[in-house]
Amino acid sequence: MTSSSTRCDGNQRQQPAPNKGGFTRFLDTVEWLGNLLPHPITLFAIFCAVILLASGVAGYFEVSVADPRPEGAPGRAADGMITVVSLLNGEGLARIVGSLVSNFTGFAPLGTVLVALLGVGVAEHSGLLSAAMRALVMNASRRMVTVTVVFAGIVSNTAAELGYVVLIPLAAMIFHSLGRHPLAGLAAAFAGVSGGYSANLLLGTVDPLLSGITQTAARIIDPVYVVGPEVNWYFMFISTFVISILGALVTEKLVEPKLGTYRSEEAGDLSENQDMGRVTSAEKRALKGAGLAALAVCAVLALTIVPESGVLRHPVTGAVAGSPFLKGIVVFIFVFFAIPGFVYGRMMGTMKSDRDVIDAMSKSMSSMGMYIVLVFFAAQFVAFFSWTNFGTVIAVQGATLLQSLGLTGPVLLLCFIVVCGFINLMIGSASAQWAVTAPIFVPMLMLVGYSPEVVQAAYRIGDSTTNIITPMMSYFGLIMAVATRYKKDMGIGTLMAMMLPYSMVFIVGWSVLFYLWVFVFGLPVGPGATTYYNGL
């Protein structure tokens, strides 16, 4: 009787809440702040309203700064001043109404992303990308499986959401089948797909997306400045291997030991017979055919740019820099994915006619509805911000402050990486964050002396490395759903804590690589890219 009463009292007694450490409280604060933010589309609409009101106030008080550009420079006013332009008047309203459509259709990233995605859509819906990813990961030796999973995650970024949907669940299943903790596999894949988001061996849809925004921001200072999709390719190519190694080390030395031995009773809704989708012999034959098609495409493209008489070299200088080849790189991304994708689909029977190709392109476009709506509002914000001259005024004042503080060397860009990583905790979309911050930071750092290409490369480091620890990342819910299959009591804090070592190691390691690449070895971050801006 006594023991029964004791059990009853024990069941009724509430367990005290565990004390949270300082870092856990910090993560809770970040999550709370992130949840306070509205949808990115709503956020841009709010930003547009704020810009209109702020321009009216600044215009009333005639806010202005001295233009640092020399006399006769494009865009420089005759009086040598940069004045904030009010949009809260009849002239401003007329400009807004008359340019609303052209702001949207002329937004640089819109067309380039959609064109590139047409080709990627063919490769994705034919099954090529999924088969290639599975072949890469599942054929790796036990010793190399971790680094291969991270590497495959980085490479999967070429195909947008494919890494999240296919690779992350697949990596968890592979680790589970090998007797390793499945959450370690999930973490490794998540680190590659999201933490290594900007790195890649090939140019993908993110490259034209960011370069278009960077070009628009750079033209606040230099109206004729051109930023191509390829401007960060050299640095991001090397980054792929560095992040793969770092991700594998973090998985095997930090994350997996902390997770310990996996117990099946921890699982939630986990199927006993998990099909890991091994590559069939038919898929292997189709992959070989697609590979030969890709080589043929590369050979044809090489004939247009490698010889000195190549038809797509610069018509005047004969150089690769500024050539039609680089200016039309998005077209070649489209061709590179579309042709091998169709060859694979033809051999597998998933694409039997032109109608199947058209259907694949249509499906890829239908998935872009949210992006197109986001672009509409982002384009208006970027246009309003440019018209008001706020970007230039803030850039001049900010550059002056940085120079007065002595922050004009490599430390400045390293601090910029950290700032971008912090902002990314609350604005999880790479394009949304860059559309907001590029009009401020790109002109500011140009005035200090750094090129837009280098600024964009630094931004991509900060933006990528904190993707994996913010609930604001659009696929965070999907990752949680996969994780709970293996650990039924998995919480957001648990997932964030598991991914935090990757974020910390990535931002430090990637920043060190950036410093060595740019400032020690003096290497360009991409074809035709310079480190310093000398246009003033």
Secondary structure, DSSP 8 states (H G I E B T S, - for coil): -HHHHHHHHHHHS--------HHHHHHHHHHHHHHHS--HHHHHHHHHHHHHHHHHHHHHTT-EEE--S-TT-TT--TTSEEE----SSHHHHHHHHHHHHHHHHT-HHHHHHHHHHHHHHHHHHTTHHHHHHHHHHHTS-TTTHHHHHHHHHHHGGGGTTHIIIIIHHHHHHHHHHTTS-HHHHHHHHHIIIIITTT--SS--THHHHHHHHHHHHHTTT-TT----TTTTHHHHHHHHHHHHHHHHHHIIIIIHHHH-S--GGG-SS--SS-------HHHHHHHHHHHHHHHHHHHHHHHHHSSTT-TTS-TTT--STT-HHHHTHHHHHHHHHHHHHHHHHHHHTS--SHHHHHHHHHHHHHTTHHHHHHHHHHHHHHHHHHHHTHHHHHHHHHHHHHHHHT--SHHHHHHHHHHHHHHHTT---HHHHHHHHHHHHHHHHHHHTB-HHHHHHHHHHHHHHTGGG-TTSTTHHHHHHHHHHH-TT--HHHHHHHHHHHHHHHHHHHHHHHHIIIIIS---SSTT--SB----
